[in-house]
Amino acid sequence: VICGTRDVITTHAENEAIAEAIPGARFVSIAGAGHMVIWERPDTLAGLVERVADRVPDPDRARAS
């Protein structure tokens, strides 16, 4: 769950609660970003998504083994 520190639509407390309710989720705060993190910090967001994707097993690779 990603939240900007300047988000006035959904608070850190709300986003932290969402992360706590999802098994295996974590909360990430993006300094200086508001509610539209995807537009405000696209490179930061892309890096976070890549890190998560790197941890997901590739089903094609698993079948080839």
N, C-alpha and C positions, 0 to 999 in steps of 0.2 A: 504494500500500500504506500503510495507516494503522495506527499503533501508539501506544498511550498510554505515557507515560513511566513509569507505575506498573504496566505489564502484567507479570505474573509467569508467565503461561502461554506467551507467545511473546515472545522477547527482541527488542531492537532489532536485534541482529546477524542474527537469523533473518529478520526482516522486511526489512531492508536487502538481504539476499541474495535474497529473493523478488523485490524490486523490480528488482534488477540482472539477474535472469534473465528478466524480461518486457520485451521491446522497447518502448520508449516510456514505460515506467512510471516513477513517481517515488515516493519514500518521504516520508511526512509523519508527524511526531511531534506528538502532542497532549499538551501539558503537563498533568500532574496526573491524566490519565485512566488507567484500568486496561485490562483486556482487553475490556470491554464498552463501547467508545467510543460505539456507537450509542445506548445508554441514558444514558451519563454526560455526553456532550457532543453532544446531538442537533443543536443549532443550528450548532455548529462543523462537524460532519459534513455537514449539509445544505448549508452554504456551500461546502465542498470539492466535493461532488457537483455543485452548480450550476456551479461554475467549470469542471469537466471537461465537463459537458454543453454549456456554451456554446461549447466548442471543437469539438464534433462537428457535422459538416455535416448540415443538415436535408434528408433525401432528397426530401421533398415540395417544398421550395423549389427544389432543384436541377432537378427535373422541370419546374417552372413557368417556368424561365428559357429 
